[in-house]
Amino acid sequence: MDPTVAAAAVGRGGNFAGTDDEGLVWGYRFNEDGSAEPLSPSAAMHALNERHTWVWLHFDLVDNRVRAALTGCAGLPPEAVDILLGNEERQQLHAIDDVIAGVVADFERADTLDPRRMVTWRFCMAPHAFISARRRPLESMSRLHNDLQSGRRFPGVTRLFDAIIHAFASAMSGVAQDLSTRLDEVEDELLDSREAGDYETLGTVRRGAVRLRRQSMPLRGMLHHLIEERPTWFDDDAVDDCTHVARRLDSLTADLAALQERARALQDEMASRQAQQTNQRLMLLSVFTAGLVPPTLISGLFGMNVEGLPFKDNPNAFLYTVGIMLVAVAVLLFALRRIKLI
């Protein structure tokens, strides 16, 4: 395959079908001004080893050839390669010699972002290279790749890393905003009606907020750790960029915590209202049951097959008996009302 055609395939974000791509999804070489040039698989690995300028290589871990390709990369510590090829799903960050490697979360690429479909990707960051790897297509990574194709420039490795995290934070912020809107609808419905509320929607919002915060908290901790334990090749601009993204995640985490608190308060209100409705229904049932006690007692007395029953020979005995029942029920209800039980 002609290298120019292969480079164009990388520029479109596709794999190199029919070539020895070694599991490379795309590869770019960055010039001094931050502009990117797509690379063929062989040219990408050659540029990585030459270190004349920094490169970004993005691998698909589903391809078994990735292990051999990454193991053969010069300058990558074995610990960093293990992280790139590992199966650990917990977000983490490690400083290994002059290299930073870790695991970060992202949304799986889809038409609608779903907190239930979050996956992890792995990276290794050095002054001359940014190597990323994943098993499923990533939403934030795809957005950034599209920006890169549109001419966005990255003058350094840390700028690329910060941009990816920033894109992920923006995606989480968008999902959180959607959850907040749905929570507003549940709250309005609860205030406008006497019903207990939409438990199903509220449960969906709470679960979504919990899942998002579960991913944002360790990520913000990783960024703060990176700022404090930064490698020697981190310049002031890189620290400023990481600090900016860390603050963005701090704000996002606080918003998610507030969203969880709102959902919890609404759930308490729903539970209180449902308990109130249940108590009202039980009260009605109790009053109805109590009202049946006098008629049941009277009908039981008049139903005894013994001598001496009143009205036995009176043709209006049924009416008298019903009247006695009604009077007894009225007296009972009046007594319950006086002692404020109803």
N, C-alpha and C positions, 0 to 999 in steps of 0.2 A: 504494500500500500504506500502511496506517495506520502512523504512527510507533511506536505502542505495540506493534503486532504485529512490526514490524521489530526493535524493541529486544528483544522476547522471543526472536526468532530468534537474535540475537547472544548472548543469555544462554545459549542451548543450544549455543553453539559452532558453529552452522551458518552457511553463507553466505546472503546475501540473494537467494534465487532469485527471478527475475522483477523485480528492482529494480536501480537504478543503484548497485550496491554498490562499484564501482571496485576489485574484488578484495579487499575487506575481509572477513576471516574473522570477526573480532570487534573491538569497540571498547568501552572503558570510561572513564568519568570517575570520578576518586577524590576523595572529600571530605576535609576536614581530619582526620577521625578515621580515615582509611584505608579506609573502606568504598567499594565500587565500585558504579557505576550503569551498566548497559548503554546503549549509544548506537546510534542508527540511523546509517547511513553519512553522511548529510548532517549530522546533529548532531555526529558524531565529527570530521569535517573542520572544522566550525565551531568546536568546542571547542578543537581543536588550534591554530587561528589566534587565538582569543581569549586563551588563556593565563590564564584566571581560576583554573584549577586544573589539575593535571597529568592526562594521559590516557595510556592504553595502546591503541595501534592495531596490530593484527596482520594482515598482508597475505599473500595467496597470489600468489607471483610467476609462477605459471602463467598468470594472467589478464593479458592484455596491457594492460589499462587501469591497472594499478598504476603503470606508468612515468609516465603523465600525472598521476596523483593525487599521487605522491611529488614529482615535479618542481614541482608547484604549491604544495607546502607552504611556507609562509612561515617563515623562520628556520632552514631547513636548508641548510648549506653544500653547494655542488655536489659536493665531494669525498665528503661523507657520503652523498649521494644515489647517487653512483657505486658506493659500497660496498654500499648496500642493493640496488641493481639488478644488481650484478656477478655474474660466474660463478666467482670465485676460491673454491677449496675449502680453501685453507690457512687455519688459524685465525690470526687477527690482531686487533690492536687499535690504533686511532689516535686521538689527541687533535687535534681540528680546531676551532680557536678555543675556544668554550665548549661544544663538543659532543664526545661520545665515540662512535665508531663502530667496528664490528668484525665478525668472522665467528667463530662458535662452533659446535662439533660437538654432535650429539645423536643418540640412537637413533631410527631410523624406527619409528613407532608400529606395534606388532604384538602378538599374543598372547604371544609369547615373544621376549625381547630377544636380538638376535644381534649380536655385534661386527662381523660382516661387513656388516651393514646399518646403517651409521652415515652420517648426512648432516649437512649444515651449514645453519645459519640465520644471518641477518644482523640487526643491530640498530643503532639510533641512539639515544643516550641524552642527553637535555638536562634542565635543571631542570623544564621544563614538560611533557615528553613522553617516553614510551618507545615507539619504533617498531620492530617486529620484522617480519621477512619470511622466508618459506620456500617451497620448491617441493614438498615432500612433508610429510605429517603427522608431527609430532614427539611422541615419547613424553613427555619431561619437560615440554614446554610444555603438552601435554594434561592431564597430572596437575595442574599448577599452575592451569590454567584451571578444572578441576573443584574444586580447593580454593577458588578465588575465588568460584565459584558457591555453595559451601557456607558462605560468609560470612567467609573469611579476609581480613584487612585488610593493606594495604600503605600506610604513611604517607608513603612517598617513592619516587622512581624507583629509587634504588640498592637499596632493600629488595626491589623486584621483581626486579631483575637478579640480586642475590645469591641470591634464592630459586630462580630458574631454574637457576643454576649448581649450587646445593646439590641440587636435584632430580636434575640430571644426574649429580652425584657419587654420590648415593644409588643411582641406577640402575646406574652402573658398579660400585659396591661390591657390589650384589646379584649382578651377573653374575660379578664376580671371586670372590665366595663360592661360587657354583655351580661355577666352574672349579676352585677349591680343593678342593671336595668330590669332584669327579671325579678330581682328581689324587691325593687320599687313597685312592680306590678302586684306582687303578692301582698306587700304592705298596704297598698291602696285598696285592694280587694278586701283585706281584713278590716280596714277602717270603715269601709263603705257598707259592710254587711254585718249581720249578726252570726254568720256561720263561723265555724272553727278555722277555716282557711284552707289553702291548697298545700297540703303536707307534701305531696309528691314533688311539686316544683321547688318548694323550700328545701327538701332533702337533696335534690339535684344541685341546687346552688351551694349548699353547705359542703357537699362532697367535692364539688369543683374547686371551691375556695381552699379546702384542706389540701387537695392534691397540688394546687399551684403553690401554696405556701410551703408545702413539703419540699418542693424543688427550689424555691427562691432562697430559703434560709441557708442551706449549705452552700449554695453558689455565692451568696454575698459574703459568707464566712471565708470562702476560698479566695475571693478577690482581696479582702482585707489582709489575709495571710500572705498573698502574693505581694501586696504593697509593702508589708513589713519585712518579709524575707526575700526581697527581690534580688535577682542575680546581678552580677557586676555590670553586665552589658545593658541593663535598664537605665536609660537616661531620664532626665527630668520630665521630658515630654511624655514618655511612656508611663511614668508614675502619675502624672496629671490625668492622662487618659484613663488609667485604671481607677483612679480615685473618682473620676466623674461617673464611670459606669457603676462603681460600688455604691455611690450615693443614689444613683437611679434605682438600684436594687434595694437599698435601704428604704427608699420611699415606697417602692412597690410592695415590699414585705409588710410595711406599716399599713398600707391600703388593704392588703389581703387580711391582715389581722383585724382591721376595723370591719371588713366585710363579714368575716366569721362572727364577730361580736354582734353585728346587726342581725345576722341569721339566727344566732343563738337567742337573742332577745325576742325575735319574732316567734321562734319555736316555743319559748316560754309563754308568750302571750297566747299562742294557739292552744297550748296545753291547758292554760288557765281557762280560756274560753270554752274549750271542750269539756273540762271538768265542771264548769258552771252549767253548761247545757245538760250534762249528765245528771247533775244534782237536781236541776229543775224537773227533768223527766222522772227521776226517782221520787221527787216530792209529789208530782201529780199521781204517780202510780201508788204511792203510799196513801194519799188522801182518798183515791178511788177505792183502795183495798179497805181502808178504815170505814168508808161510807157503806161498804157492803156488810160490815160486821153486824150492825143492828138488824137489818132485814134478815140476815142469815139466822141470827139468834131467835128472832120472833117467829120466822117460818118454821124453825126447828121446834119451838115450843108448841105452836098450834098444830104441828104435824104429829104430836104424840098421840098415840091411840089409847087415851085414858079418859075416865069419866071426870066431869067437872070443868071441862074447857069452856071459856066464855064464848058467847055468840054461837054455840054449837047448833042451836035450833033457830037462830035468827037468819032470815033470808038475805039480809044485808051484811052478813058476817065477812064476806070477802072484802067489801069496801071498807069496813071498819078496820080490818087487819092491814090493808094497804095504807090507810090513813095513819095507823099507829106506826108503821114502818117509816113513812115519810117524816112524821114528827120526830121519831127517834134519830133519823139521819140529820134533820135540821138541828136538833139539840146537840148532837155530836159535833157538827161543823161549827156551831156557835161556840161550843166549849173550846175547840181547837183554835178558833180565832181569838178568843179571849186570852188564851195562854200563849198566843203568838207562835204557834207551830205552823200556821199557814198564813 
